Amino acid sequence: MPPPAARLVRPPQAPQPPQAFRPLQAFRPLLATRPAKPPRPRAQSSTPGGASGPAANGSSTDLALQAFFDHSPECLFQVRVTPDRSFVYEAINPAGLARVGVRLEDVRGRTPVQVLGESFGGLITEGLERVRASGQPYAYEPTITYGGETLTYEAVYLTLRGADGTVQGILGRALDITQRRQLEASLLQAQKMEALGQLAGGVAHDFNNVLLAMAGCLRLLGRQTNGADAMALLAEAHRSVERGSALTARLLGFARQQPMALEPVDVNRSLAEMAALLGRTLGRGVRVITVAAADLWLARANRNQLELAILNLALNARDAMPQGGQLTITTRNLQVTTPPVPGVAPGAHVAIDLADNGQGMTAEVLARALEPFFTTKPPSQGSGLGLSMVHGMLREVGGGMELASSPGAGTRVTLYLPRVPEADPPG
């Protein structure tokens, strides 16, 4: 095989710092329209970074192509097809060298696997082999893990043919599109949430009508009941209907993007009134212990939404203790200096800790626990919206939520609520 193509030596220039990858649409038509030529002898470059590029014969077109190869922020490379049909690098531009953290002298004459390892290099070799075998350009989007990062690239390979028409080399372009794909995934998630909001609005409206009928029946039943025990049960049923109505109002607000009404909340009082409901809902297998701080500050929140959030978290704790266990709910005053989680500003807060001694979560599950629609429960037992809605409610009031868990050690959820600045009467 003839020696590689020649390259002009140009005067030294100021070093160019590595740049972020971005699309450069001129690369594809520029290379696609370049006439095929047999390789020519090449002189060693003295340009900054020692990059070696495509052939140059001194014409303005070749000089422009050479400048593009040297200074493009995308990863551009050239490989040679050896007699044994292997692929070895002949050139990588400075941006490509900086991206993989190697020098040109460590790359030239070596295969992708030798330079980048079996996983990454093997993926590149598969694409190169496809181009060599077909003789046609090839574009694909490989996702690889390199240097501890998971990256997605948009890769394009083009053939360099010899005088006899055989594929003697391949030019490649690789663009990091990881951020683009992440933004697309975020947009898709936002579209899902918008669709969920529309669905929730319709369901909440219908459910609210059902609750109104139930409330009317309970009032009529109360007029015909005299026993103290029965009246206590009816009173609890009324409170449950009121909580259901508050939930539907929240769902309608979510669908219409309406802000929730905030008020001073006595958290200790709310927990005391929820004690009977928690006991019956969680069952006899779960022991609930409440440790209420004396002189607890009033919290800025929506009382109904806070109680629904606590009930939701208590149900999660019950599900994590299928054989029974203990749920400890603790309230405390807290002066925040360093925010424990994003969204919690420095200042006075009311903290609510819910700690269980259940199965706990792995690090992987814990990292995704607040994602909408993420759940480890079977499809018929969980929607994956409970924690995300609690988290959204807390963010709306200026607070936050912190999760701590490990397998076999249970889970602790801490709710941070801002303190009411003035001593208004609790709602």
N, C-alpha and C positions, 0 to 999 in steps of 0.2 A: 504494500500500500504506500502511496506517495506520502512525503512528510506533510505536516499540517500547513494551513494557509498562512500567508505572510501578514505582517502587521507593521504599520508605520510607527516609528519612534517619534514621540512628540515631546516638546519642552516640558519640564516639570511644572506642575500646578500646585496650588495650595490644597492640602488634604481636605476631602469632603467628609463631614461627619455622617454616620449612618442615619438614614431617614426611615420614617414609617412607610410601610408598603401602602400603595394606593393605585387604583386602576390607571393604566396609560394605554388608551385604545390604539395609539399609533403603532404599537409594536407588532400587532398581528398583520395588518396589511403591508407594513414595511418589509417584513420578512417574507410574507407570502408572494410578493411581487418581485423579490430579488432574484435575478437570473441564476440558474444553477451553473457553478463553475467547478472545474477540478481543483483540488487543494493545491496551494503553492507554499513554498518555504516561508517560514515565519521568523522574524527577528524578535528578540526578547524586548519586552516593553520596559520603559523607564517611567511610566506614569505612576501616580500615587497609588499605593496599595498593590502594585504589581499585577493588576488584573490583566488577563489576556482575553481578547474578544474575537469576533468573527473576522473573516478575511478582509483585507483592505488592499486596494490597488492604487490608491492615491487619488481617486476621483472624489468629487464633492459628496456624492451619494455614499461612498464607502466611509468617508470621514465622518459624515453625519451619523451613519449607522454605528461606527466605532464609538463616537461620543455618547450616543444613546446607550450602548451597551455598558460603557464605563460609568455613566452617571445616573442611570435609571434607578429609582428607589425600589423597584421590584427585583425579585431574584431571577436572574437570567443566567443560563448556563449552556455549554456546548459539550457534547460527549462524542467520542469516536467509537465506531464499531470495529472491534479487533477481528483478526482472521478467525479466531475461535468463537466469534459471535458474542463476545462479552462487550460490556460498555465501560469505558473509562473516561473520566473527566479530562477535557482539554482546557476548559475555561469556565470560570464562575466570576460574575461581576462583583465589585466591592460590596454592594448591598447584600448579595447572597452569602458572601464569605462572612460578613458581620452577623448575619442572621443565624448561621449555624456555628459561629465562633471558631472558625478555622482559618489557616493561611493558604494562599494559593499553592505554595510548594508542598503543603500537606495533602493537597487534593489532586493535582495534575498526575495523570497516569494511574489513578486508583479508581476502583469501582464504587458505585453508590453504597454497597453494603460495607465495604472497607472504610468508607468515610463516615457513614451515618448509622451503621449497625444493621442487624438483620431485619428489624421491624420496619423502620423508616426507609432504609436503603432498599429492602426487598420490594416495598410498595412502588418505589420509583422504578426499579428494574422491571417490574411487571408492565408498567406503562410504556417503558422504552421498548420492550420486546414486542408489544402489540404494534407499535409504530413501525419497527423494523420488519415485522412479518407482513403487515398489510401495505406498507409504503404510503399510508395515508395519515394526515394529521389526526391527533387524538386529544380530546379535552375531557377532563374528569375532575371530581372534587374529593380527594382523599382526606380522611380525618386521621390524624396521627398524634401520638404522644412523644414529645421530644423535649428533653431538658426539664422534665417535670410539668410541662404544659400540654394540654390537649388542644390541638390546632386544626383548623379546616383550611385547606388551600384550594384555589382554583388553578389548575395546572393545564397547560397547553403544550404539546410537543409537535414539532415540525421537522420534516426530513431535510437532510443535506445530501444531495446525490453526487456521485462521481461522474466522470466523463462517460462511463459505460452505463449510466442510469441506475446503478445499484445504490442502496442506502449506505453511505459511508459515515454519516454522522447525524446527530439529532440536536436541534436547538430546543431549549425548554424555557418556559416562563411559568413562574409560580407566584401567585398573589395570595397573601394572607387575608381570608374573608371571615375569620372567626368572629370578629365584632359584628359584621353584617349579619351573619347567621343568628347571633345572639339577639340582635335587634329585631330580626324577623320573628324569632321565637317569642320575644316580649310582646310584639304586636299581635301575634296569634293568641297569646294569653289574654291580652286586653280585649280582643274580640270575643273570646269565650266568656269573660266576665260581663261584657255588655249583654251578650245573649242570656246569661244567667240572670242579670238584673231584670230583663224584660220578662223572663219566665217567672221570677220571684214575684214581680209585681202582680201578674195575673193570678198566681196561686194565693198570694196573701189576700187579695181582694175577695176571692171566693171563700177562703178560710175565715176571714173576718165575719162574713155573713153567717157562717156556721156558729162561730163563737157568740154572736149576738143572740141567736136562737137558744143556745145553751144557757146564756145568762138569764134570758127571760124565763126559761123553765126552772132554773134554780131559785129565782125570786118567788115564783108561784109555789114551789115546793116548800120554801121557807115559811110561807104564811100558814102552811098546814102541818108544820112540825113544831113540837113543843119540847122534846127531850134535849137535854144539854149536850149529850154526846153527838146526837144527830145534827144539832145546830153548829157544833164545832166542825163537823165534817163538811157541812154546807158552806161555812165560812171559808174553809180551806179550798173548797171547790171554786168559790167566787174568786179567791186570790189567784188560783190557777188560770181561770178564764181571763182575768185582768192581765196576767203575765202573757198569756197567749195573744191577747189584743195588742199588748205592747210589742210583741215580737212581729206581728203582722204590720204594725205601724213602722217598725224598723225596716222590715223588708220592702215596704212601699217607699220609704225614704231612700233606701239603697237603690231601688229601681229608678227613682226620680232624682237621685243625687241631691237630696235635701239634707241639710245639717241637722243633727239631733239636738234636742233641747237639753241644756245642762243645768244642773242645780246642785246645791250643797247636799251631800249625802253622808249620813251617819252610818259608816260601814258596820260597826259593831251591832247597831240596831237591826240593820238588814240581815246580818248573819243570824241573829237571835230569832227573827221572824221566819227565817228559812229553815230552822233546825228540824221542825217536824216534817217539812217537805223533803229535805235531804234524807232523813231517816227512812221514810217510806219509799223514796225513789231508789236509794242505793241498796236497800235490803238489809236483812239482819247480819249478813256476812261481812259487812263493812262497818267498822266502828269509826264514827266521826268525832274528833276532838277539836274544840275551838279554844284557842288561847287569845283572848282579847286584851289589847293593851289598854291600860287606864289612861284617861284623858286623851283619847285618840282624836286627832284633828279631823275636821270635816273635809271630805274629798270633793273635788269638782268632777262630777260625772252625771250620767243619766241613771237614776236608780234602777229602773226596770231593766235596762240593758246590762248594768253591772250584775244584777241578780241572775239574769239569764246566762251571763258569762261564767259566773261561779258555778251555776248548776251544770253547764256544759263541761267545765273542767272536772267537776266532781264525777260526772258520768264517765269521762275518759279514765279517771283514776279507778273507778269500779271495774271497767273493762280490762284494765291492766292487772287486776287482782282477782282472777277467776275463782281462786280458792278462798277468797276473803282476805281481809287485811285491815289496815288502819289509814285513815285520811286525817291529817292534822292541818287545820286552817288557823293561821296566825296573823294577827294584825299588828302593825307597829308604825310609829312615826319615824321619818327618815329625812335627814338633811343630805341632799345629793351634792357632792362636790365634783366628782368625776362621773359622768353619765354611765350607768352600767350597760345600757343598750341604746342604739340610735333612737332619737325622738324624745328621750327623757332629758329635759333641761336641768341645769343646776338649780337648786332651791329646795323648798320644803315639799315633801311628798308623803302620801299615805301608802304603805306597802302591804300587800296581802299575799302571804305565802300559802300555797296548797301543796303539801308533801305527802306522797303515798309510799308504801313499801312494796310496790308491785314489781313487774318484770323489768321495767326500765327500757331504755332505747339504745340502740347502737349509735355510734358517731354518724354513720351515714343517714340513718333515719332522723336523728336529731337535727342534722343540717337542713333537712327538707321539711321539717314538721310544720312550718308556717306557710308552706306553699299551698295556694288554693288547689283543691281537687286531689292533693296527695293524701293517701291513707294506706295503712297497713291492714285494714279490716277488709273482709270480703265485700264484694259489691253491694250486697243486700243489707249490710250492717253499718256502712259509713259512706258519707259523701266526700270527706276530705275538706269540708268547709268550716268545721267547728272552730279550730284554732285560728284559722285565717280571719274569720269574722270577729273573734275576740280581739285579735291583734289589731284589726282595722278599727274597732270601736275605741280601743285604748289610744291609738295614734290620733284619732279624731278629737279626743279630749285633752291631748297634750301629754299623754303618758306613754307607757310601753309595757312590754312583757318579756321576761327572761326565762329561759328553759335550761334546766340542768338535769342530766340523766346519764345513767350508764347501766349496762345489762346486769340484772340481779340486784341493783342498788336502789331501785325505785326512781321516781321523778319528782322534781320540785319545780313548780311554776310560780313565779313572782309577778304580781301585777303592781305597776307603779301608777298612782293617780296623783295629780297635782293637788296641793292643799288649797282650800278656799282662802283667798287673801283676807277676807273680812269675816267676822263671826256672824254670818247670817244664820237664821234658824234652819235646821236640816229639813230636807224634803222627804 
